[in-house]
Structures are given as C-alpha cells and as structure tokens.
C-alpha cells in the first residue's frame, strides 16, 4: 500500500477499501459490522482516548463510505463523534499579557467580558461575543483569535461552531469544494462516497446489457505513480469498465463552444468548476448570468460517450468532491451517472488486489494539450484563447484566472463595479486548480508539472483537430 500524505487519508482509504471488498463480494449486509474491529484491533488506542471511540468513528466513516446520511442535503458531513478535539473558545489571552494599567482590552469590550486577575487579563466566555475588538486594542498582541482549521479553510464561510461546540456546515453556503475535509487534522469531516453504487453498476452491466465507461479527469497525470496513465487505463478495464475516455477531450469540446459563446456575449465566466458556479450563484446572484451556458468538460465527455453508445453508463473519476454533488443534484443533463474520486478509485484497485504498476499499457490519447491543461489554474483561459485563434476570431480575450474563492470574490466585486480590465473570468475553487483538489492522492506543487508533461505529449494536436477526430470514431457495437 502506498504511503499517504496524512494518517487521516490512510484511515479513509482503509475504510473505503474494506467497504469496496464487501461490495464486490455482495457481503455488505453483515460484513460492515466487522470493519471497525478489523481496522482498530486494539487492545490499545492509537489515536483517541480508547479503542471504543476509535471504532465508533470508524462506524461513522463506514456509513459515509456507503452514501452517508440520506436526510442531510450536504455532500460533506461532520462526523459528530470525531469532532471534539479543537479548542471551542475562539478569543484567548496568551502569555504575552503584561497586565498593563491601560487596560485597553477592558475598555473596548462591549460586553464587559474581560477582567484582570493576578495581573493578567481573563475572558469570561459566557459573555464574550468574539467581536475581536480586544484583539486590536491590546498593545502586546497578547489576545488571539483561534480559528478551527475547518473554518479557516472554508473560504465560502459555510462552517461555524454549533451550539454543541462541534463544527456545523450550513448547506445554504456550502459549495462542496472539500477544503474542510483536507484541512481537518482529526478527519472529522468526510465526503459521502458512491463507491458501492459504482461497483454495483459495474457488476450489473452484463446482466442488464449496458456498458460502463470511465471518464477520467486530466489531473490524473502522475497520481498513481510509479504507474503511468496507460497502466491505470488497463487497471480500469480489469475492474470491469468497458472503455475509458479522457475528460480532457470534453475540455476541448467545452473550449470550442465557450469561445463562440464568449465572442457572442462579450463577457463570460467559466462553467467548468461546480463549486465555483455554486459560490457565484450563492454569493453574487445578480452576476450569475455571467456564468457560461456551455456544459463542463465532464458533461461534454459524458454526452459524447452516450451519443456514441446509447447503452452507456458513465462514471466520472477525478480529484473533485463538488463533482459528486453535481451528479447527486442531477445537474449533469443525464450525461454522467456517478462520480468517484482518485481516492476511491485507488481503494477499488486495492480491493481487487490490482497493482496497476505491474500492468501493461493501454493507450489513451484523445485530447489536445490545451484540454489537458484545464487541470490547473490558467488552463481554461489558455484553451479558450486557443479556440478563438483556431476559429479565426478577431475577438480580443482578456482573461482573469481566479485560483481559489478569495480571488474569485475579488474578480466579481470588480466586475460589479465595472473596474476590471477583463472579459473572461476563469474560476476555480481550489487554489492552483484541480491539480490541488481535495481528493488527489498526492497534493504537491509537482502536480502541475505532471499535467504539463502530459499536455506536452499531445503537442501539435489542435482543439478543433481533437474534436473532429473524436466525432469520426465509430459508434460502439451493441
């Protein structure tokens, strides 16, 4: 088994792999009861106060691996029993406090929550409203606001501390970007998995007469190292997938169509990232009309597959949690039937004892380098620019790539005031783009380099050429 970046990721993998094994063997109904003890054998606890709490947390993770709480509209959920180790008081007085006689902190507090005890400031947290005025008032910087990692990581402002002192995710603000999952040091936040649905789809293909296709995101480059992409494709077919398609080909189709839409409208924001689209719709509803009507690469790839093969079922595989929410909400125009992450795909390989690094290569070479570059910040804008060039357009694109919600917010504030010198907003929820998605197996600065090398392998292939070649491909045989 690979070495993971964190123990949280390793634990998640063990649960997903165990659930997948049971699903393949049609033994979920009784087998899930044994998973907590298999993963936490005891007798001593390694992560929490006791093995019983560790096993209880594993049980909640198993539930999430099987689809989670169906009554909870969020794709991302807080595991209540696991969320109890973070500090619950936000405003604290540190050792730098000198107990000065100016007591600016006391004078600025609107709720009389601060007193001096033994020459040190003390905060009564029953009175404190965490307004932060005392932080700015203290000349020593001795008063600090301690923000939970999940709250700090959620740039959409969807996470707060509930009445029970546990993290609470507001579905009205959550964009399912998955940043909180990666940021939580205790693994108390997890995304719902549809790995069981995917396995059952693969198992039922022959019986029910349909073909299951894997649509893989371009950010897959380098994720299963030392295996290359061709070996991963072979592994997907060993899992039972009928065929594999590059979502980068869908990106070529998106770039071609979006270029025409931009030329027609004169001002546009990309539609590729569902978390970005959701963020704009929830925070800038008056400007949501700027979002491109062109389907995302995932949807374009799914539509292409189903046009070629009417019996197709499509499973998207990528680094994105929000894509799962997009499918769950039925926003894919029936082009995609389920979505998995790279984490879940790796668990599926392990559950079938498939070592992709030892397999032969199966060629997957359909997209242009521009389509493959959609995976990182700036890639969409570059592809749309290229598509305009290929169509002989004289339209001058002025792109504003936005990496992360804070950059996206700034761009839309500028657009609202008419002060931005741009006509195309490329929005990505993850800083750096999909190459730093929350469900990447490896989150590293080298990910963009892997994608760039993968894109260079298609050097010389145009967007128009990739799309035209794909359309020539014969329809799948029944």
ABEGO torsion letter per residue (X at the ends): XBBBABAAAAAAAAAAAAAAAAAAAGAAAAAAAAAAAAABAOABBAABABAAAAAAAAAAAAAAAAGEBAABABABBBBAAABAABBABABBBBAABAGBAAGAAAAABAAGABBBBGGBBBBBAAABAGAGAAAAABAAGABBBBBBAAAAABAAGABBBBAAGBBBBBAAABAGAGAAAAABAAGABBBBBAAAAAAAAAAAAAAAGBBBBBBBBAAABGAAOABBAAAAAAAAAAAGBABBBBAAAAAAAAAAAAAAAAAAAGBBBBAABAAAAAAAAAABAAAAAABBABBBAAAAAAAAAAAABAABBBBBBBABAAAAAAAAAGAAGGABABBBBAAAAAAAAAAAGBBAAABBBBBBBABBAAAAAAABBGAAAAAAAAAAAAAGBABBBBBBBBBEAAAAAAAAAAAAAGABBBABBBBBABBGEAAABAABABBBAAAAAAAAAAAAAABGBBAAAAAAAAAABBBBBX
